[in-house]
Amino acid sequence: LTPTRLMSRAIAALRHTKRSRTQQRPSALRLLLDYVGCDPNPARDPRVKLPKRVREEPAPPPAEHTEAILAAMSERFRLLFVTIEQGALRLGEAINLRWADIDAAGLRLRLPRSATKRDSARWVYLPEWLMQAIEETCPLEDRVPERCVFGGITKSRAYNAMTRACRDA
């Protein structure tokens, strides 16, 4: 059993397998060959690699569709989704925004390291009209730093609102 034969057999066997299974099988083979004492273990050879996963790039919806969806959405969720769209935020990043993360004078949001997927803080710039709309949701004297900007909105509520708006648009 050579690394080349192992790789060709593994690729042939994995062609019609789900991605999660594809990741598990080589690991199981490595462990099995270690257990039976195969030395050198051909499954651990650096030349044995899984085929790369090619993902289709999603096509964004046309502007007319986006506007129809936003029009079908309640005002409460519309601001959240416009902020996500304008700032290229993830849903979790937007929902977890606190008033301490808003720099209204600089027209930007600070996404703390704990809120981002890349484990590094970043600044997101927003247009002036959107920052004004966000500020209008809460009076200045009520903006406690720990308070959520989009308070009361959870991921599941946002998903449900988007689903309803897409259906109704």
Disulfide bonds with the S-S distance in Angstrom:
none
